[in-house]
Amino acid sequence: MSIRNAAKAILIHDGKILLNKNRNSVGDAFYDLVNGDIYYDFPGGKQNQYETLEEAVIRECMEESGYTVTVERLAGIYEEISMNPKARAEYEEYAHRISFAFICKLTDEALKPLAEKDLDMLQSEWIPFEDVKNLPVYPKMLRDNIDLLCNSSTPIYFGSEYV
């Protein structure tokens, strides 16, 4: 098993935040979801070898949403460790990850064609910022601390969460 770095975008524009809408297809492997459940996550994903975290979050936003972004600042760092044996066996690459959340800004409102969707991803959606805490948004650590992440002048380390 290896530890995976991931870069996540907190992208806010006109009072809305960009989230990826997903329909769970892997059962209860992660986040206590069942098949068919709708959930949201932040755009972003795996850091590739020889790629900086900032390059990763910019690439992932383009691939998943079609938007071009720039990174304004690092907002937070958190770690997720799956305790689910199924997740550890079938999704080893995702079972232990350290994620870096970045505040990003749109550089161009024009959409480009999507290059890649994640496994469960349906589409990207602009959600009113005040609605985020009332939706099934994962990781919960980002959802529950979104105000703090957006308003802190320094990055926040949130520690580890067992999922």
C-alpha positions as CSV (number, residue, x, y, z in Angstrom):
1,M,0.0,0.0,0.0
2,S,1.2,3.5,-0.8
3,I,0.2,6.9,0.5
4,R,-1.3,9.1,-2.2
5,N,-1.0,12.9,-2.4
6,A,-4.1,14.6,-3.8
7,A,-4.8,18.3,-4.6
8,K,-8.4,19.6,-4.1
9,A,-9.8,22.9,-5.3
10,I,-12.0,25.3,-3.3
11,L,-13.3,27.3,-6.2
12,I,-15.8,30.1,-5.4
13,H,-17.3,32.4,-8.0
14,D,-20.3,34.8,-7.6
15,G,-21.3,33.3,-4.2
16,K,-21.2,29.7,-5.4
17,I,-18.8,26.9,-5.0
18,L,-17.9,24.4,-7.7
19,L,-18.5,20.8,-6.6
20,N,-18.6,17.5,-8.5
21,K,-21.9,15.6,-8.3
22,N,-21.5,11.9,-8.1
23,R,-23.6,8.7,-7.9
24,N,-22.0,6.1,-5.8
25,S,-21.2,2.8,-7.6
26,V,-18.8,1.1,-5.2
27,G,-21.2,0.3,-2.3
28,D,-20.0,1.0,1.2
29,A,-16.3,1.1,0.4
30,F,-16.0,4.7,1.3
31,Y,-17.9,7.3,3.4
32,D,-20.8,5.0,4.5
33,L,-22.6,5.3,1.1
34,V,-24.7,2.7,-0.6
35,N,-25.0,2.1,-4.3
36,G,-26.9,4.8,-6.0
37,D,-26.4,7.5,-3.3
38,I,-25.8,11.0,-4.6
39,Y,-22.8,12.8,-3.1
40,Y,-20.6,15.7,-3.9
41,D,-16.8,16.2,-3.7
42,F,-14.4,19.0,-4.5
43,P,-12.7,19.0,-7.9
44,G,-9.2,17.6,-7.7
45,G,-7.3,14.4,-7.5
46,K,-4.0,12.5,-7.6
47,Q,-0.7,14.3,-7.9
48,N,1.3,12.8,-10.7
49,Q,5.0,12.1,-10.4
50,Y,7.2,15.2,-11.2
51,E,4.1,17.4,-10.9
52,T,3.7,20.1,-8.3
53,L,0.6,20.2,-6.2
54,E,-0.4,23.5,-7.8
55,E,0.0,21.9,-11.2
56,A,-2.1,18.9,-10.1
57,V,-5.0,21.0,-8.9
58,I,-5.0,23.1,-12.0
59,R,-4.9,20.0,-14.3
60,E,-7.6,18.2,-12.2
61,C,-10.0,21.3,-12.4
62,M,-9.6,21.4,-16.2
63,E,-10.1,17.6,-16.6
64,E,-13.1,17.3,-14.3
65,S,-14.9,20.6,-14.8
66,G,-13.5,22.2,-18.0
67,Y,-12.6,25.4,-16.1
68,T,-9.2,27.1,-16.2
69,V,-8.1,28.1,-12.7
70,T,-5.2,29.7,-10.9
71,V,-4.1,28.9,-7.4
72,E,-4.4,31.7,-4.9
73,R,-3.1,29.9,-1.7
74,L,-2.9,26.7,0.2
75,A,-5.9,26.5,2.6
76,G,-5.6,23.2,4.4
77,I,-4.1,19.8,4.7
78,Y,-5.9,16.7,5.9
79,E,-5.3,12.9,5.8
80,E,-7.9,10.2,5.2
81,I,-7.2,6.6,6.1
82,S,-9.8,3.9,5.2
83,M,-10.5,1.3,7.8
84,N,-12.8,-0.6,5.4
85,P,-11.1,-3.9,4.3
86,K,-13.0,-3.8,1.0
87,A,-11.6,-0.4,0.2
88,R,-8.1,-1.4,1.2
89,A,-8.2,-4.5,-1.0
90,E,-10.1,-3.1,-4.1
91,Y,-9.1,0.5,-4.1
92,E,-5.6,0.5,-2.6
93,E,-4.6,3.7,-4.3
94,Y,-7.4,5.6,-2.5
95,A,-7.2,3.9,0.9
96,H,-4.7,6.3,2.4
97,R,-4.3,9.8,1.1
98,I,-3.0,13.1,2.1
99,S,-4.9,15.9,0.5
100,F,-4.0,19.6,0.1
101,A,-6.9,22.0,-0.4
102,F,-6.2,25.1,-2.4
103,I,-8.3,28.3,-2.8
104,C,-8.5,28.7,-6.5
105,K,-9.8,31.4,-8.8
106,L,-11.4,31.2,-12.3
107,T,-9.1,32.6,-14.9
108,D,-11.6,32.0,-17.7
109,E,-15.4,31.5,-17.4
110,A,-15.5,29.7,-20.7
111,L,-15.8,25.9,-20.4
112,K,-13.4,23.7,-22.2
113,P,-14.3,20.1,-23.1
114,L,-13.9,17.6,-20.2
115,A,-10.8,15.5,-20.5
116,E,-11.7,13.0,-17.7
117,K,-14.4,12.2,-15.2
118,D,-13.9,10.4,-12.0
119,L,-15.4,6.9,-11.5
120,D,-18.8,8.1,-10.0
121,M,-18.8,11.6,-11.4
122,L,-22.0,12.8,-13.1
123,Q,-21.2,16.5,-13.6
124,S,-19.7,19.6,-12.0
125,E,-22.2,22.0,-10.4
126,W,-22.1,25.5,-9.0
127,I,-23.8,25.2,-5.6
128,P,-24.7,28.3,-3.4
129,F,-22.0,28.6,-0.8
130,E,-24.5,28.6,2.1
131,D,-25.9,25.2,0.9
132,V,-22.6,23.3,1.1
133,K,-22.9,22.3,4.8
134,N,-26.4,20.8,4.2
135,L,-25.3,18.5,1.4
136,P,-23.5,15.1,1.4
137,V,-20.1,16.6,0.6
138,Y,-16.9,14.6,1.1
139,P,-14.5,14.7,2.6
140,K,-16.6,15.9,5.6
141,M,-13.5,17.6,7.0
142,L,-13.5,20.1,4.2
143,R,-17.3,20.5,4.2
144,D,-17.5,21.1,7.9
145,N,-14.6,23.7,7.9
146,I,-15.3,25.4,4.6
147,D,-15.8,28.8,6.3
148,L,-12.6,28.5,8.2
149,L,-10.7,27.4,5.2
150,C,-11.9,30.3,3.1
151,N,-11.3,33.0,5.7
152,S,-8.1,31.9,7.4
153,S,-5.0,33.8,6.3
154,T,-2.8,30.8,6.9
155,P,-3.1,27.1,6.0
156,I,-4.7,24.8,8.5
157,Y,-3.7,21.3,9.3
158,F,-6.8,19.2,10.2
159,G,-5.0,16.0,11.1
160,S,-6.2,12.5,10.2
161,E,-9.7,11.1,9.7
162,Y,-10.5,7.4,9.6
163,V,-13.2,6.7,7.0
